[in-house]
């Protein structure tokens, strides 16, 4: 099991990956445990389309990136271990 510091480091690295796109998207949440970005596109239900988020818990760090579900070709070069966690 990883330590709290290791989870915090993973969270920070993943946050920095999606933070690169913050200027083109809308920042929804920015805290020590969660970072979330949405697009400006409004769906039929009048809610913004989710783009990406990273969140840390007691024993995990979750990372969600919607483009990989919309454009499956983006997953061609990821490891089998990472793909299994999708």
Secondary structure, DSSP 4 states (H G I P E B T S, - for coil): ---HHHHHHHHHHHHHHHHTTGGGSEEEEESSSEEEEEEEEE-TTSPEEEEEEEEE-SS-EEEEETHHHH-GGGGTTS-HHHHHT-
